[in-house]
């Protein structure tokens, strides 16, 4: 994957994470979003 593809995938994952949190009615956005950034860099 190119850097651009990884960035697009990260944006999609952020949207999905926020949708899950909204649908659940609870959650901690900061931790989830931070983890996504870390996982993207490690990948």
PyMOL Python script that loads the backbone (N, CA, C, O; Angstrom):
from pymol import cmd

cmd.read_pdbstr("""\
ATOM      1  N   UNK A   1       0.829  -1.189   0.000  1.00  0.00           N
ATOM      2  CA  UNK A   1       0.000   0.000   0.000  1.00  0.00           C
ATOM      3  C   UNK A   1       0.869   1.246   0.000  1.00  0.00           C
ATOM      4  O   UNK A   1       1.930   1.297   0.622  1.00  0.00           O
ATOM      5  N   UNK A   2       0.389   2.234  -0.708  1.00  0.00           N
ATOM      6  CA  UNK A   2       1.110   3.504  -0.712  1.00  0.00           C
ATOM      7  C   UNK A   2       0.697   4.328   0.511  1.00  0.00           C
ATOM      8  O   UNK A   2      -0.265   4.005   1.207  1.00  0.00           O
ATOM      9  N   UNK A   3       1.446   5.387   0.746  1.00  0.00           N
ATOM     10  CA  UNK A   3       1.124   6.276   1.864  1.00  0.00           C
ATOM     11  C   UNK A   3      -0.262   6.890   1.691  1.00  0.00           C
ATOM     12  O   UNK A   3      -1.009   7.048   2.656  1.00  0.00           O
ATOM     13  N   UNK A   4      -0.589   7.227   0.466  1.00  0.00           N
ATOM     14  CA  UNK A   4      -1.902   7.832   0.184  1.00  0.00           C
ATOM     15  C   UNK A   4      -3.027   6.837   0.482  1.00  0.00           C
ATOM     16  O   UNK A   4      -4.038   7.203   1.082  1.00  0.00           O
ATOM     17  N   UNK A   5      -2.853   5.598   0.069  1.00  0.00           N
ATOM     18  CA  UNK A   5      -3.864   4.568   0.345  1.00  0.00           C
ATOM     19  C   UNK A   5      -4.032   4.341   1.847  1.00  0.00           C
ATOM     20  O   UNK A   5      -5.152   4.169   2.329  1.00  0.00           O
ATOM     21  N   UNK A   6      -2.931   4.341   2.579  1.00  0.00           N
ATOM     22  CA  UNK A   6      -3.008   4.184   4.030  1.00  0.00           C
ATOM     23  C   UNK A   6      -3.740   5.358   4.675  1.00  0.00           C
ATOM     24  O   UNK A   6      -4.520   5.169   5.608  1.00  0.00           O
ATOM     25  N   UNK A   7      -3.489   6.560   4.181  1.00  0.00           N
ATOM     26  CA  UNK A   7      -4.167   7.733   4.720  1.00  0.00           C
ATOM     27  C   UNK A   7      -5.669   7.658   4.461  1.00  0.00           C
ATOM     28  O   UNK A   7      -6.466   7.978   5.342  1.00  0.00           O
ATOM     29  N   UNK A   8      -6.058   7.241   3.264  1.00  0.00           N
ATOM     30  CA  UNK A   8      -7.477   7.098   2.948  1.00  0.00           C
ATOM     31  C   UNK A   8      -8.127   6.022   3.808  1.00  0.00           C
ATOM     32  O   UNK A   8      -9.261   6.179   4.259  1.00  0.00           O
ATOM     33  N   UNK A   9      -7.414   4.947   4.028  1.00  0.00           N
ATOM     34  CA  UNK A   9      -7.943   3.867   4.875  1.00  0.00           C
ATOM     35  C   UNK A   9      -8.105   4.350   6.316  1.00  0.00           C
ATOM     36  O   UNK A   9      -9.081   4.004   6.982  1.00  0.00           O
ATOM     37  N   UNK A  10      -7.163   5.140   6.793  1.00  0.00           N
ATOM     38  CA  UNK A  10      -7.253   5.670   8.151  1.00  0.00           C
ATOM     39  C   UNK A  10      -8.465   6.588   8.300  1.00  0.00           C
ATOM     40  O   UNK A  10      -9.140   6.556   9.329  1.00  0.00           O
ATOM     41  N   UNK A  11      -8.742   7.394   7.297  1.00  0.00           N
ATOM     42  CA  UNK A  11      -9.916   8.272   7.334  1.00  0.00           C
ATOM     43  C   UNK A  11     -11.187   7.426   7.384  1.00  0.00           C
ATOM     44  O   UNK A  11     -12.103   7.723   8.151  1.00  0.00           O
ATOM     45  N   UNK A  12     -11.242   6.385   6.575  1.00  0.00           N
ATOM     46  CA  UNK A  12     -12.406   5.497   6.575  1.00  0.00           C
ATOM     47  C   UNK A  12     -12.581   4.823   7.933  1.00  0.00           C
ATOM     48  O   UNK A  12     -13.699   4.722   8.438  1.00  0.00           O
ATOM     49  N   UNK A  13     -11.491   4.367   8.516  1.00  0.00           N
ATOM     50  CA  UNK A  13     -11.575   3.722   9.825  1.00  0.00           C
ATOM     51  C   UNK A  13     -12.022   4.703  10.908  1.00  0.00           C
ATOM     52  O   UNK A  13     -12.761   4.326  11.817  1.00  0.00           O
ATOM     53  N   UNK A  14     -11.580   5.955  10.819  1.00  0.00           N
ATOM     54  CA  UNK A  14     -12.021   6.967  11.787  1.00  0.00           C
ATOM     55  C   UNK A  14     -13.526   7.191  11.695  1.00  0.00           C
ATOM     56  O   UNK A  14     -14.218   7.287  12.709  1.00  0.00           O
ATOM     57  N   UNK A  15     -14.025   7.272  10.448  1.00  0.00           N
ATOM     58  CA  UNK A  15     -15.470   7.434  10.252  1.00  0.00           C
ATOM     59  C   UNK A  15     -16.239   6.252  10.833  1.00  0.00           C
ATOM     60  O   UNK A  15     -17.258   6.428  11.501  1.00  0.00           O
ATOM     61  N   UNK A  16     -15.741   5.057  10.572  1.00  0.00           N
ATOM     62  CA  UNK A  16     -16.414   3.861  11.082  1.00  0.00           C
ATOM     63  C   UNK A  16     -16.395   3.833  12.605  1.00  0.00           C
ATOM     64  O   UNK A  16     -17.386   3.465  13.236  1.00  0.00           O
ATOM     65  N   UNK A  17     -15.264   4.222  13.195  1.00  0.00           N
ATOM     66  CA  UNK A  17     -15.153   4.253  14.649  1.00  0.00           C
ATOM     67  C   UNK A  17     -16.139   5.243  15.252  1.00  0.00           C
ATOM     68  O   UNK A  17     -16.823   4.931  16.227  1.00  0.00           O
ATOM     69  N   UNK A  18     -16.211   6.438  14.671  1.00  0.00           N
ATOM     70  CA  UNK A  18     -17.143   7.444  15.180  1.00  0.00           C
ATOM     71  C   UNK A  18     -18.588   6.979  15.030  1.00  0.00           C
ATOM     72  O   UNK A  18     -19.411   7.234  15.909  1.00  0.00           O
ATOM     73  N   UNK A  19     -18.903   6.303  13.935  1.00  0.00           N
ATOM     74  CA  UNK A  19     -20.253   5.789  13.733  1.00  0.00           C
ATOM     75  C   UNK A  19     -20.584   4.737  14.792  1.00  0.00           C
ATOM     76  O   UNK A  19     -21.695   4.723  15.323  1.00  0.00           O
ATOM     77  N   UNK A  20     -19.641   3.868  15.099  1.00  0.00           N
ATOM     78  CA  UNK A  20     -19.860   2.859  16.135  1.00  0.00           C
ATOM     79  C   UNK A  20     -20.120   3.497  17.495  1.00  0.00           C
ATOM     80  O   UNK A  20     -21.001   3.060  18.235  1.00  0.00           O
ATOM     81  N   UNK A  21     -19.353   4.529  17.818  1.00  0.00           N
ATOM     82  CA  UNK A  21     -19.509   5.200  19.107  1.00  0.00           C
ATOM     83  C   UNK A  21     -20.865   5.900  19.175  1.00  0.00           C
ATOM     84  O   UNK A  21     -21.551   5.836  20.195  1.00  0.00           O
ATOM     85  N   UNK A  22     -21.247   6.568  18.089  1.00  0.00           N
ATOM     86  CA  UNK A  22     -22.540   7.257  18.068  1.00  0.00           C
ATOM     87  C   UNK A  22     -23.677   6.248  18.176  1.00  0.00           C
ATOM     88  O   UNK A  22     -24.621   6.460  18.937  1.00  0.00           O
ATOM     89  N   UNK A  23     -23.599   5.162  17.430  1.00  0.00           N
ATOM     90  CA  UNK A  23     -24.650   4.143  17.459  1.00  0.00           C
ATOM     91  C   UNK A  23     -24.767   3.490  18.835  1.00  0.00           C
ATOM     92  O   UNK A  23     -25.867   3.147  19.269  1.00  0.00           O
ATOM     93  N   UNK A  24     -23.651   3.318  19.512  1.00  0.00           N
ATOM     94  CA  UNK A  24     -23.663   2.710  20.835  1.00  0.00           C
ATOM     95  C   UNK A  24     -24.156   3.687  21.895  1.00  0.00           C
ATOM     96  O   UNK A  24     -24.648   3.276  22.946  1.00  0.00           O
ATOM     97  N   UNK A  25     -24.023   4.973  21.619  1.00  0.00           N
ATOM     98  CA  UNK A  25     -24.441   5.984  22.582  1.00  0.00           C
ATOM     99  C   UNK A  25     -23.426   6.209  23.690  1.00  0.00           C
ATOM    100  O   UNK A  25     -23.703   6.931  24.648  1.00  0.00           O
ATOM    101  N   UNK A  26     -22.270   5.608  23.571  1.00  0.00           N
ATOM    102  CA  UNK A  26     -21.220   5.772  24.571  1.00  0.00           C
ATOM    103  C   UNK A  26     -19.891   5.368  23.951  1.00  0.00           C
ATOM    104  O   UNK A  26     -19.841   4.639  22.961  1.00  0.00           O
ATOM    105  N   UNK A  27     -18.828   5.857  24.553  1.00  0.00           N
ATOM    106  CA  UNK A  27     -17.499   5.489  24.074  1.00  0.00           C
ATOM    107  C   UNK A  27     -16.522   6.620  24.289  1.00  0.00           C
ATOM    108  O   UNK A  27     -16.904   7.739  24.631  1.00  0.00           O
ATOM    109  N   UNK A  28     -15.271   6.316  24.086  1.00  0.00           N
ATOM    110  CA  UNK A  28     -14.205   7.293  24.278  1.00  0.00           C
ATOM    111  C   UNK A  28     -13.521   7.505  22.934  1.00  0.00           C
ATOM    112  O   UNK A  28     -12.739   6.666  22.485  1.00  0.00           O
ATOM    113  N   UNK A  29     -13.820   8.628  22.300  1.00  0.00           N
ATOM    114  CA  UNK A  29     -13.290   8.879  20.959  1.00  0.00           C
ATOM    115  C   UNK A  29     -11.784   9.077  20.959  1.00  0.00           C
ATOM    116  O   UNK A  29     -11.107   8.647  20.025  1.00  0.00           O
ATOM    117  N   UNK A  30     -11.249   9.720  21.987  1.00  0.00           N
ATOM    118  CA  UNK A  30      -9.816  10.026  22.018  1.00  0.00           C
ATOM    119  C   UNK A  30      -8.941   8.798  21.941  1.00  0.00           C
ATOM    120  O   UNK A  30      -7.990   8.752  21.160  1.00  0.00           O
ATOM    121  N   UNK A  31      -9.255   7.812  22.742  1.00  0.00           N
ATOM    122  CA  UNK A  31      -8.449   6.590  22.756  1.00  0.00           C
ATOM    123  C   UNK A  31      -8.502   5.846  21.439  1.00  0.00           C
ATOM    124  O   UNK A  31      -7.478   5.393  20.928  1.00  0.00           O
ATOM    125  N   UNK A  32      -9.695   5.721  20.895  1.00  0.00           N
ATOM    126  CA  UNK A  32      -9.851   5.001  19.623  1.00  0.00           C
ATOM    127  C   UNK A  32      -9.145   5.692  18.475  1.00  0.00           C
ATOM    128  O   UNK A  32      -8.478   5.047  17.665  1.00  0.00           O
ATOM    129  N   UNK A  33      -9.295   7.014  18.407  1.00  0.00           N
ATOM    130  CA  UNK A  33      -8.657   7.759  17.327  1.00  0.00           C
ATOM    131  C   UNK A  33      -7.139   7.741  17.466  1.00  0.00           C
ATOM    132  O   UNK A  33      -6.429   7.664  16.463  1.00  0.00           O
ATOM    133  N   UNK A  34      -6.640   7.811  18.680  1.00  0.00           N
ATOM    134  CA  UNK A  34      -5.191   7.750  18.892  1.00  0.00           C
ATOM    135  C   UNK A  34      -4.645   6.386  18.491  1.00  0.00           C
ATOM    136  O   UNK A  34      -3.583   6.291  17.876  1.00  0.00           O
ATOM    137  N   UNK A  35      -5.367   5.346  18.839  1.00  0.00           N
ATOM    138  CA  UNK A  35      -4.929   3.990  18.474  1.00  0.00           C
ATOM    139  C   UNK A  35      -4.864   3.824  16.972  1.00  0.00           C
ATOM    140  O   UNK A  35      -3.945   3.188  16.456  1.00  0.00           O
ATOM    141  N   UNK A  36      -5.831   4.391  16.261  1.00  0.00           N
ATOM    142  CA  UNK A  36      -5.812   4.296  14.801  1.00  0.00           C
ATOM    143  C   UNK A  36      -4.561   4.934  14.216  1.00  0.00           C
ATOM    144  O   UNK A  36      -3.949   4.380  13.303  1.00  0.00           O
ATOM    145  N   UNK A  37      -4.179   6.097  14.738  1.00  0.00           N
ATOM    146  CA  UNK A  37      -2.973   6.766  14.247  1.00  0.00           C
ATOM    147  C   UNK A  37      -1.729   5.913  14.513  1.00  0.00           C
ATOM    148  O   UNK A  37      -0.865   5.773  13.648  1.00  0.00           O
ATOM    149  N   UNK A  38      -1.654   5.354  15.703  1.00  0.00           N
ATOM    150  CA  UNK A  38      -0.500   4.521  16.058  1.00  0.00           C
ATOM    151  C   UNK A  38      -0.442   3.288  15.173  1.00  0.00           C
ATOM    152  O   UNK A  38       0.622   2.938  14.662  1.00  0.00           O
ATOM    153  N   UNK A  39      -1.567   2.633  14.990  1.00  0.00           N
ATOM    154  CA  UNK A  39      -1.596   1.424  14.159  1.00  0.00           C
ATOM    155  C   UNK A  39      -1.247   1.733  12.713  1.00  0.00           C
ATOM    156  O   UNK A  39      -0.599   0.924  12.049  1.00  0.00           O
ATOM    157  N   UNK A  40      -1.667   2.890  12.216  1.00  0.00           N
ATOM    158  CA  UNK A  40      -1.335   3.264  10.847  1.00  0.00           C
ATOM    159  C   UNK A  40       0.174   3.434  10.681  1.00  0.00           C
ATOM    160  O   UNK A  40       0.750   2.983   9.691  1.00  0.00           O
ATOM    161  N   UNK A  41       0.803   4.080  11.647  1.00  0.00           N
ATOM    162  CA  UNK A  41       2.254   4.282  11.576  1.00  0.00           C
ATOM    163  C   UNK A  41       2.992   2.934  11.652  1.00  0.00           C
ATOM    164  O   UNK A  41       3.954   2.702  10.920  1.00  0.00           O
ATOM    165  N   UNK A  42       2.532   2.060  12.539  1.00  0.00           N
ATOM    166  CA  UNK A  42       3.182   0.762  12.667  1.00  0.00           C
ATOM    167  C   UNK A  42       2.993  -0.114  11.437  1.00  0.00           C
ATOM    168  O   UNK A  42       3.875  -0.898  11.087  1.00  0.00           O
ATOM    169  N   UNK A  43       1.844   0.017  10.782  1.00  0.00           N
ATOM    170  CA  UNK A  43       1.590  -0.771   9.593  1.00  0.00           C
ATOM    171  C   UNK A  43       2.512  -0.348   8.482  1.00  0.00           C
ATOM    172  O   UNK A  43       2.450  -0.902   7.384  1.00  0.00           O
TER     173      UNK A  43
END
""", "prot")
cmd.dss("prot")
cmd.show_as("cartoon", "prot")
cmd.util.cbc("prot")
cmd.orient("prot")
